Amino acid sequence: MEHYSNVRSSSNRTRSLTHASPAEVSLQAALDALGDPVRRRIVRELAEVPDWTRPCGTFTHLTAKSTLSHHFGVLRNVGLLEQRDEGPRRLNRLRRQEFTDRFPGLLELVLTEQD
């Protein structure tokens, strides 16, 4: 697994985040991560906004805050999500191109799914 640290932030929280490289993720792991409707919704909502503009705290309409942390971790572990801390907020970036390079068409199916 590839580990990233945020060079823009000196936050220990960010440095403790691990981000998987999509190239090292199995198809089964990707399917398992995307099998959950809350995670698919997070992915779809992130796809609608520019990178690094959507904080984790704005997803509370989906589920409890503690459960969201778990979902964000699963998405990081399959290479779909990158996160960084800016002050008190944790911002997100959908790793669309990297994930699509590894699993062509899979993310597009999620993004076009109707609720």
C-alpha positions as CSV (number, residue, x, y, z in Angstrom):
1,M,0.0,0.0,0.0
2,E,1.2,3.5,-0.8
3,H,1.2,6.0,2.0
4,Y,0.7,9.7,1.5
5,S,1.3,12.5,3.9
6,N,0.0,16.0,3.3
7,V,3.0,18.3,2.7
8,R,0.7,21.4,3.0
9,S,-0.4,20.5,6.6
10,S,1.7,19.8,9.6
11,S,-1.3,18.0,11.2
12,N,-0.5,14.7,12.8
13,R,-4.0,13.5,11.9
14,T,-3.3,13.8,8.2
15,R,0.1,12.1,8.4
16,S,-1.6,9.2,10.1
17,L,-4.0,8.6,7.2
18,T,-3.1,5.8,4.8
19,H,-4.2,5.9,1.2
20,A,-4.0,2.8,-0.9
21,S,-2.9,2.9,-4.5
22,P,-5.7,1.7,-6.8
23,A,-3.0,-0.3,-8.7
24,E,-2.6,-2.5,-5.6
25,V,-6.3,-3.1,-5.0
26,S,-8.1,-6.3,-6.0
27,L,-11.3,-6.2,-8.0
28,Q,-13.0,-8.0,-5.1
29,A,-11.9,-5.3,-2.6
30,A,-13.2,-2.6,-5.0
31,L,-16.5,-4.4,-5.5
32,D,-16.9,-4.9,-1.7
33,A,-16.3,-1.2,-1.1
34,L,-18.7,-0.1,-3.7
35,G,-21.3,-2.7,-2.6
36,D,-22.5,-0.4,0.2
37,P,-25.1,2.2,-0.8
38,V,-23.7,4.9,1.6
39,R,-20.2,4.6,0.1
40,R,-21.7,4.8,-3.4
41,R,-23.5,7.9,-2.4
42,I,-20.3,9.5,-0.9
43,V,-18.5,8.7,-4.2
44,R,-21.4,10.3,-6.3
45,E,-21.5,13.4,-4.2
46,L,-17.7,13.9,-4.4
47,A,-17.9,13.5,-8.1
48,E,-20.2,16.5,-8.3
49,V,-17.7,19.0,-6.7
50,P,-14.2,20.1,-7.4
51,D,-11.3,18.3,-5.6
52,W,-10.6,19.3,-2.0
53,T,-13.8,21.3,-1.6
54,R,-16.0,18.9,0.3
55,P,-15.3,18.3,4.0
56,C,-16.3,15.1,5.8
57,G,-18.6,17.0,8.1
58,T,-20.9,17.8,5.2
59,F,-22.0,14.2,4.7
60,T,-23.8,13.8,8.0
61,H,-27.1,13.6,6.2
62,L,-26.1,10.0,5.2
63,T,-25.4,8.4,8.5
64,A,-23.9,8.9,11.9
65,K,-20.5,10.7,12.1
66,S,-18.7,7.6,13.6
67,T,-20.1,5.4,10.8
68,L,-19.0,7.9,8.2
69,S,-15.4,7.6,9.5
70,H,-15.6,3.9,8.8
71,H,-17.0,4.5,5.2
72,F,-14.3,7.1,4.4
73,G,-11.6,4.6,5.6
74,V,-13.0,1.9,3.4
75,L,-12.9,4.2,0.4
76,R,-9.3,5.3,1.2
77,N,-8.3,1.6,1.5
78,V,-9.4,0.8,-2.1
79,G,-7.9,3.9,-3.6
80,L,-11.1,5.8,-4.3
81,L,-10.6,8.6,-1.9
82,E,-7.8,10.8,-0.8
83,Q,-8.1,13.0,2.2
84,R,-6.2,15.9,3.8
85,D,-6.7,18.1,6.8
86,E,-7.0,21.9,6.5
87,G,-7.4,23.4,10.0
88,P,-10.4,21.6,11.7
89,R,-11.8,20.2,8.4
90,R,-10.9,17.0,6.6
91,L,-11.2,17.6,2.8
92,N,-11.8,14.9,0.2
93,R,-10.7,14.2,-3.3
94,L,-12.2,11.5,-5.5
95,R,-9.3,9.7,-7.2
96,R,-11.4,9.3,-10.4
97,Q,-8.7,8.9,-13.0
98,E,-6.4,6.6,-10.9
99,F,-9.4,4.3,-10.0
100,T,-10.7,4.3,-13.6
101,D,-7.2,3.4,-14.9
102,R,-7.3,0.3,-12.7
103,F,-11.0,-0.6,-13.1
104,P,-12.2,0.8,-16.4
105,G,-16.0,1.4,-16.4
106,L,-16.6,0.5,-12.7
107,L,-16.7,4.0,-11.4
108,E,-18.8,5.2,-14.3
109,L,-21.5,2.6,-13.3
110,V,-21.5,4.0,-9.8
111,L,-21.7,7.6,-10.9
112,T,-24.6,7.0,-13.2
113,E,-26.6,4.9,-10.7
114,Q,-29.9,6.4,-9.7
115,D,-30.8,6.6,-6.0
